[in-house]
């Protein structure tokens, strides 16, 4: 099994900081940082329309809790969106590489 973790960040620099922190601590196998996208939400009673980047991270079940804790520590937002999905299937060669990269 594998987890895909999703969070949003205000800029590329923040996304790179989180990804590198998690990679250096061998908590994720890899990260994908997308170009800017528009986000709409209500914060403290005000409708927000912000530009954010999407950060996707791949990890194993045994590291998931620590990944969430570390994202919360490093993330610039007071209340970051951190969502995760369990994989249905993972391509075996990718899974093998990913596990080795986090060892």
C-alpha positions, 0 to 999 in steps of 0.5 A: 500500500502507498499514500498520495498526500496533497497539500496547497502552498502559497508559492513555489518556494514554500512547496520546495521547502516542504518537499526537500525537508520530507525528502531529506528526512526520508519520509517521502519517495518523491514530490510533485509541485504544480504551477499556480492554480486558483483557490477559493475559500472562506477564511475568518468570514471573508471570501478568499480568491488566492493563487496557490500551488499544489504539492503531491507527495508519495509515502508509505503507511508507516511514515504517513503520521510523521509526514502529516506532523512534519508538513504542519511544522514546516508549512507557512499556513496556520491551518494547512490542507493536508489530505491523503489517499490510500492507493488501490494499486501501485506499479511494482517497480515504482513501489520497490524504488520508492521503498528503497529511496526512503530506507 
